[in-house]
Each structure stands twice: as C-alpha cells, then as structure tokens.
Amino acid sequence: MKLNESLGDAAPHLEWTYALNLLARDPDWKSTGIGRRTLEGWLGGVSGYACWLQTDDIDSPARRIYSSLGFVELGHGPQAPNGQPGLVMFRPPVL
C-alpha cells in the first residue's frame, strides 16, 4: 500500500509485473560481473514480462547496471535500508 501511495499515478505500471526483491553479492566478488550475469539470467527468465525493483537513490555500480539493462526511474517508494526513500526502477517487457 505504501508503494502505491508513494508512486501515485505511476503505480499502475507495476500491476501484473515481476518484482526483484533482493539481489546481493559477496563483497569479495566485487567487479567480477557476477551481479550483472545473475541479473541477466533472471531477466531472461521473465522475458516478455515487465519487472521492477527498488534501489537506493544514489549513483552506484548496481544502479548503473540496472539502467544499462533497460530499467528506468519510475518514482520513489517506501524507505530503503539506508532510511531514504527508495528509487523504484521499472523495465518494460522485452520480447
């Protein structure tokens, strides 16, 4: 409910979509590409469907990966783990 309220008119974009709730990697594997490969594999599994995720609203390697794979900023949702409103990113269906 908080997500719908936070996104307002953009909230309907999330209906009937897949949500990526958590993607994490071991810090020892930083800059190895494992995060990108994992996300690409998941996206291949939901091919043909829209999906979304929530991330921190800061410039980060993860956010740059999301953008490079077709995610766009949709709006801000409830608080992220850092206590700030999380950035909701949306990826339309890719056929």
C-alpha positions as CSV (number, residue, x, y, z in Angstrom):
1,M,0.0,0.0,0.0
2,K,2.8,2.4,0.8
3,L,4.4,1.8,-2.6
4,N,1.1,2.6,-4.4
5,E,0.7,5.8,-2.4
6,S,4.3,6.8,-3.0
7,L,4.2,6.2,-6.7
8,G,0.8,7.8,-7.3
9,D,-0.1,7.8,-11.0
10,A,2.9,5.7,-11.8
11,A,1.8,2.8,-9.6
12,P,-0.4,1.0,-12.2
13,H,2.8,0.3,-14.2
14,L,3.7,-2.3,-11.5
15,E,0.4,-4.3,-11.9
16,W,1.0,-7.8,-13.2
17,T,4.8,-7.5,-13.2
18,Y,7.6,-9.4,-11.6
19,A,9.5,-7.8,-8.7
20,L,13.1,-8.3,-7.9
21,N,13.1,-8.2,-4.2
22,L,16.8,-8.8,-3.4
23,L,20.0,-9.1,-5.4
24,A,23.2,-9.2,-3.4
25,R,26.7,-10.4,-3.9
26,D,29.6,-11.2,-1.7
27,P,31.9,-8.1,-1.4
28,D,34.8,-10.3,-2.3
29,W,33.3,-10.8,-5.7
30,K,33.2,-7.0,-6.5
31,S,33.8,-6.1,-10.1
32,T,33.7,-9.7,-11.3
33,G,30.5,-9.3,-13.3
34,I,28.6,-11.9,-11.2
35,G,25.9,-9.4,-10.3
36,R,25.3,-8.5,-13.9
37,R,25.3,-12.1,-15.0
38,T,22.9,-13.1,-12.2
39,L,20.5,-10.3,-13.1
40,E,20.7,-11.1,-16.9
41,G,19.8,-14.7,-16.1
42,W,16.8,-13.6,-14.0
43,L,15.7,-11.2,-16.7
44,G,15.9,-14.0,-19.3
45,G,13.6,-16.0,-17.1
46,V,11.0,-13.2,-17.0
47,S,11.4,-12.3,-20.7
48,G,8.2,-10.9,-22.2
49,Y,7.1,-9.5,-18.8
50,A,7.6,-6.2,-17.2
51,C,9.5,-6.1,-13.9
52,W,10.7,-3.7,-11.3
53,L,13.0,-3.3,-8.4
54,Q,13.7,-0.8,-5.6
55,T,17.2,0.5,-5.0
56,D,19.0,3.3,-3.2
57,D,18.6,6.7,-4.9
58,I,22.4,7.2,-5.3
59,D,24.7,6.7,-8.2
60,S,26.2,3.3,-7.7
61,P,27.5,0.4,-9.8
62,A,24.3,-1.5,-9.2
63,R,22.1,1.4,-10.4
64,R,24.3,1.8,-13.5
65,I,23.8,-2.0,-14.2
66,Y,20.0,-1.6,-13.8
67,S,20.0,1.3,-16.2
68,S,22.2,-0.5,-18.8
69,L,19.8,-3.4,-18.8
70,G,16.7,-1.2,-19.6
71,F,15.4,-0.2,-16.2
72,V,14.2,3.4,-15.9
73,E,13.3,5.5,-12.9
74,L,9.6,5.3,-12.1
75,G,9.5,7.2,-8.8
76,H,10.2,6.9,-5.2
77,G,8.8,4.2,-2.9
78,P,9.0,3.5,0.8
79,Q,12.2,3.8,2.7
80,A,15.2,1.8,1.5
81,P,17.6,0.2,4.0
82,N,19.5,3.5,4.3
83,G,16.4,5.2,5.6
84,Q,15.9,7.3,2.5
85,P,13.0,6.8,0.0
86,G,14.0,4.0,-2.3
87,L,14.1,4.6,-6.0
88,V,11.7,2.4,-7.9
89,M,13.1,1.3,-11.3
90,F,10.9,-0.3,-14.0
91,R,11.7,-2.4,-17.0
92,P,9.1,-2.8,-19.7
93,P,8.6,-6.2,-21.3
94,V,11.3,-7.2,-23.7
95,L,10.3,-9.7,-26.3
